[in-house]
Amino acid sequence: MAGFRSPGPGLRALRPEGFGADPSGARMARIRRSPHFKDGVFQNPGGPTRTRPSGSTGDFARTFFFDKEARARRTPTGTVPVHATTLADLARPPATGLRLTWMGHSSVLTEIDGRRVLFDPVWGQRCSPFAFAGPKRLHPVPLPLAALGPVDVVVISHDHYDHLDLPTIKALAGTDTVFAVPLGVGAHLERWGVSADRLRELDWHEATEVAGLTLTATPARHFCGRGLRNTQHTLWASWAVAGAEHRVYHSGDTGFFDGFRDIGAAHGPFDATMIQLGAYSEFWPDIHMTPEEAVRAHLDLQGGPAGVLLPIHWATFNLAPHAWAEPGEWTKDAAEEVGQAVAFPRPGEPFEPAGRLPVEAWWRAVSGPIARPWRRPRRAEGAAETSRGDLDLAGER
């Protein structure tokens, strides 16, 4: 493969543990055989993406680092309310067979048809390769990882630090859980102590069965990398999980693309979707979704307003120029416009999609005013339903 040189043993030994490991050997040979790996890198659906701030780097730096008012909006004005989840709460089986517990950011414990799936678990204090630097949590974890109880399968969407967390994986490596990960990501986990026989490493559209659940890696529009040099040799994915009675979808990180309809047709309808809608910016419009785009993605996945949308990837880490509570406000407005049910749990608050949903705008108690109010879309005259074109980006373009 042109351009790829596997680091020698000496370089691997010098590489900080938090950076993980590059795929090599049989793993790299399998990556080369993937139909989604071309010209030495994994390719996105819909063509190339911009993975670094577009436009002026100076504009981005001024917005993110030096605008005092903007920096203040990116931090809660008080203590983020965290639900005091207990092991006893989670030990009670869900009455409907499906229960979701958002632990913050993209970490969700999904109890589905008697099994337990943990998506993108991040219990570390910082999403960074270093314990002393990098974005720090805006709220504590709702409960200790050890108090979570047994997990049947841990699902990882991609290898960025806010989704694949070294201390969390090392703690889970001491259990007997299985890990479902995209191609190449297994190299990180093996370096951190997860045995190869507990890994299920999948390309897009591949599926595996774990404890009676079918887990399918589905496409996403994003990128990867943990080191100083982004080699694009690990895949990113969204995930569809089907049990005997229920189905759920976790988007991982993704920009909006036309493939959501195909995913829904192949693996839905879903009782709940967990969709990324925070850390968006006009500086990187291709790789994260705004709340409006996330609602559109849910509608595409479901073929209309059905199931429950759980917003993820917000309120836990300060990763973008927008106000920290803006995703909650904008999602609430955009979903109401199309009649879509959305759950807004506090971090750690369990809920059942078929039961009573948490809908209180809890963030308002610890948030300053949102500088950019959501702009209601202009509906085409005579339109029977809301489509992608009916929701604009509320000032993001």
Secondary structure, 3 states (H helix, E strand, C coil): CCCCCCCCHHHHHHCCHHHCCCCCHHHHHHHHHCCCEECCEECCCCCCCCCCCCCCHHHHHHHHHHCHHHHHHCCCCCCCCCCCCCHHHHHCCCCCCEEEEEEECCEEEEEECCEEEEECCCCCCECCCCCCCCCECCCCCCCCHHHHCCCCEEECCCCCCCCCCHHHHHHHHCCCCEEEEECCCHHHHHHCCCCHHHEEEECCCCEEEECCEEEEEECCCCCCCCCCCCCCCCCCCEEEEECCCCEEEECCCCCCCCHHHHHHHHHCCCCEEEEECCCCCCCCCCCCCCHHHHHHHHHHHHCCCCCEEEEECCCCCCCCCCCCCHHHHHHHHHHHHHCCCECCCCCCCEECCCCCCCCCCHHHHHCCCCCCCCCCCCCCCCCCCCCHHHCCCCCCC
